[in-house]
Amino acid sequence: MFYSKRVVLSVCALMGFALSVHAEEPVSIDGKELYNTVGCWSCHGFNGQGAMSRGIASGPHINARVLPAAAFLRQLRAPMGVMPPYSADVLTDSQVAAIYNYLRSLPAPRETKDIPLLKEP
């Protein structure tokens, strides 16, 4: 079959556009949405406070004591303990950075001494 030069160029241009659209990261990545979508909340709670399952901690508290960015990425890629690995195919480095920034934006939990009900009389 013979295709005109114009058709071939048009198809190539469309394919290039389609590939570029899929290759780019979203302009704005919502770390909270990613945190909830990929299931971080199921072990670490919705606010990174840690979670309990049948009286057993299923994920550590990561709200106030987030690791440095490089250690956070390393823990996600090759985790210690029972946490599943999150490869770059699952979460890109940009998405990991968005989750990290979301966790850093959360307020630190209150100290026990600052909770009136828990103060000794």
C-alpha positions in Angstrom: 0.0 0.0 0.0 1.1 3.5 -0.7 0.5 6.3 1.7 0.9 9.9 0.9 3.7 11.8 2.6 1.1 14.0 4.3 -0.7 11.0 5.9 2.5 9.5 7.1 3.6 12.8 8.7 0.2 13.3 10.3 0.2 9.8 11.8 3.8 10.3 13.1 2.8 13.7 14.6 -0.2 12.1 16.4 1.8 9.2 17.7 4.5 11.6 19.0 1.8 13.7 20.7 0.2 10.6 22.3 3.5 9.3 23.6 4.5 12.7 25.0 1.1 13.0 26.8 1.6 9.6 28.5 5.3 10.1 29.3 4.7 13.3 31.2 3.9 13.5 34.9 0.8 15.3 36.1 1.6 19.0 36.6 0.2 18.9 40.2 0.4 15.8 42.2 -1.7 15.6 45.4 0.3 13.7 48.0 -2.7 13.2 50.2 -4.7 11.6 47.4 -1.8 9.4 46.5 -1.3 8.4 50.1 -4.9 7.3 50.3 -5.1 5.8 46.8 -2.1 3.5 47.0 -3.2 2.3 50.5 -0.6 3.9 52.8 -3.4 4.7 55.2 -4.3 1.0 55.7 -1.2 0.5 57.8 -0.2 4.1 58.8 -3.6 5.6 59.4 -5.2 8.5 57.5 -2.9 11.0 59.1 0.2 9.0 59.4 -0.5 8.3 63.1 0.0 4.5 62.8 -2.7 1.9 62.9 -3.7 -0.9 65.1 -5.2 -4.2 63.9 -6.6 -6.4 66.6 -4.4 -4.7 69.2 -1.3 -5.1 67.1 0.4 -2.2 65.5 0.3 -2.7 61.7 2.3 0.3 60.7 4.5 2.8 62.5 3.6 6.4 63.2 5.1 8.4 60.4 3.3 11.7 60.9 5.8 13.7 62.9 8.9 11.6 62.4 9.2 11.3 58.7 12.6 10.1 57.5 14.8 12.4 55.4 13.7 12.3 51.8 16.4 9.9 50.6 15.7 7.4 53.4 12.0 7.7 52.9 12.5 6.8 49.2 14.8 3.9 50.1 12.3 2.6 52.6 9.5 2.6 49.9 11.7 1.0 47.3 13.4 -1.7 49.5 11.5 -1.7 52.8 12.6 -3.2 56.0 10.1 -5.3 57.8 6.8 -6.4 56.4 6.0 -3.4 54.3 5.5 -4.2 50.6 8.0 -2.6 48.1 6.7 0.3 45.9 8.8 0.1 42.7 9.0 3.1 40.3 6.4 1.3 38.2 3.9 1.7 41.1 5.0 5.1 42.4 7.3 7.5 40.5 9.9 9.5 42.4 7.7 12.6 41.9 4.8 10.8 43.4 6.9 9.6 46.3 8.0 13.2 46.8 4.4 14.4 46.9 3.5 11.8 49.5 6.6 12.8 51.5 5.7 16.5 51.4 2.1 15.6 52.4 3.4 13.8 55.5 5.7 16.7 56.4 2.8 19.1 56.1 0.8 17.2 58.8 0.8 18.8 62.3 2.8 17.0 64.9 0.6 14.9 67.3 0.0 16.4 70.7 2.2 15.3 73.6 0.6 13.2 76.3 1.4 15.9 78.8 -0.7 18.4 76.7 -3.9 16.4 76.9 -5.9 17.6 79.9 -7.7 14.2 80.5 -4.4 12.4 80.8 -2.8 14.8 83.3 -2.5 13.6 86.8 -4.7 15.4 89.3 
